[in-house]
Amino acid sequence: MTNHSASTVSRRNFLRLMATAGIAGGAVGLAGCAPQANSTTPTADTGSDAEAASWRTAPEPIADDAVAGTEQADVVVIGGGLSGVCTAASAIENGLSVIVLEMNDAPRMTGLDFGCVNPTIAKENGLELSDADTYRLVRDWVHMSANRVRPDIILSFVRESGPAIDWICDKATAWGCRPTLAAMRSNSDTYYNYIHPVEFPDGPLYDIAAGSYGVNDIIALLQKEIEENGGSYLTRTKAAQLVKNGDRVTAVIAQDADGVYRRYEAARGVVLACGDFGGNEEMMSDLTEFDLDSYSDPLDYVNVSTGNGSGHQMGLWAGGKMQFGTQPLMMLPMTYPYFYLRVNNLGQRYCNEDCDSVNMCINQAQQPHGTSWAIWDAKWRTEIPASLEFSGGMSWDQDFRELGSPWSAELEEAFLDSEVESGALQIADSLEELAELCALPLDELKATVERYNKLAQDGNDPDFGKRAELLTTISEPPFYALRMQNMMCVSVGGLDVDVNSQVLDENRSPIAGLYAVGNTAGGLFGVDYNEAPVPGISLGRCVTFGKLLGEHLATL
């Protein structure tokens, strides 16, 4: 599996910079959820081929005489990213001593949106969900995940994420960030987003050109808070093995930058906050269902994960197990198709484009070579904003729109120009020319467009069931074809945990002293990240369960 760099320009960076330069009028905030790699993010070490091939097998224990010394704390957190620093900061606030072990010079800082339910900022904007709404949200979530999730964990998130984000908002405001609500929310009758995610633009580290978004400020402020309140945040310190005393995990042995092993003992618990396994080729091959190696063109597929799966491995070696079934992934479109006709490289329509554009990544992955084109015509300036009333949401709205600010045709035009330069977007005055530019079979494409236009004119789609409000003809030149780039951001399946984030064994019994949060933990996603009707859930879960775990450990 090759980890390609994204070949198209980042829509998020481009649009935000264009907005800052004044192309779009009105207040423009930080929106969208697709993670972007921080320019300073180091690449995770996935180990040698031999090590990767035997990832399920625990290594030989590190001998006592190879360990140079021992440090002690109430809590040892492995991983200094968002879930790790939230856990550590919460534990310290509740009177516990904490050591954080971060394997890199700096943690990976990705993502923009903090998904949560009923934070104060939403209530102040008249967007509070009722109890009936929240229960319906949970039912929808469980249903869309094919019941491969933990409903109790989901319900805990729904109840506790608002106060958790309020906790972060207070800190972020003091740090210099400006909490906002994103405009994007899907109004689809089949994939409804219940919330507008919270974002944190304008903090001291906020630098779009460098890929530094709100999450960078949040992690930095919590790291500073941890160290100022007596905690220890160690970088270039790579956890190697968990230590058990009987059935209880009591410590972790880690190696520093000089190759020296030390033991870090935890009186209350060891927390695995190590991120995902998406950068580990063997784990991706063993645990996921798609043959991603077959997607050879980076215009069709890129993998931007650097996660090596070390937390999952250590948890399994200590007796834990992975959540049920094939492990879900976070796959997002790097290019945005809105609701337009989708064809594969055979020129055939293959889906109901009314289904959320983010979810269609999985459908695209099933097409020959993972190739997909979105096709539309000159009427887009009026059709796109009109569609937001009926659906919208992540990748079906304009990035950087704060709640209340208008959708901008000028901003969209600027980005279309950039997509032409990147090679992702083809524009032609005829379908014949478009087919040639895209290497699509002309007869098949023309037949597909003719059929689609007939459905739009009739206001009825017996082929796929698309709503009439989103059926639009492709008839006025110029014609556009956007090659959809499917981006694998992170894996989101993980170790089986309970509602307290405690890792479970094969019998679903808690393993004493061992916890997992963030993308190392399972329970929230069954098939794919995008099934959750709460955009920004990836960051929202890190804050929520990190805060809750710090509080829980203080009660032990």
Buried (B, 14 or more C-beta within 10 A) or exposed (E): BEBBEBBBBBBBBBBBBBBEEEBBEEBBBBBBBBBBBBEBBBEBBBBEEEBBEEBEEBEEEBEEEEBEEEBEBBBBBBBBBBBBBBBBBBBBBBEBBBBBBBBBEBBBBBBBBBBBBBBBBBEEEEBBBEEEBBEBBBEBBBEBBEEBBBBEBBBBBBBBBBBBBBBBBEBBEEBBBBBBBBBBBBBBEBBBBBBBBBBBBBBEBBEBEEBBBBBBBBBBBBBBBBBEEEBBBBBBBBBEBBBBEEEBBBBBBBBBEEEEBBBBBBBBBBBBBBBBBBBBBBBBBEBBEBEBEEBEBBBBBBBBBBBBBBBBBBBBBBBBBBBBBBBBBBBBBBBBBBBBBBBBBBBBBBBBBBBBBBBBBBBBBEBEEBBBBBBBBBBBEEBBBEBBEBBBBBBBBBBBBBBEBBBBBEBBEBBBEBBBEBEBBBBBEEBEBBBEBBEBBBEBBBBBBEEBBEBBEEEBBEEBEBBEBBBBBBEEBEBBBBBBBBBBBBBBBBBBBBBBBBBBBEEEEBBBBBBBBBBBBBBBBBBBBBBBBBBBBBBBBBBBBBBBBBBBBBEE
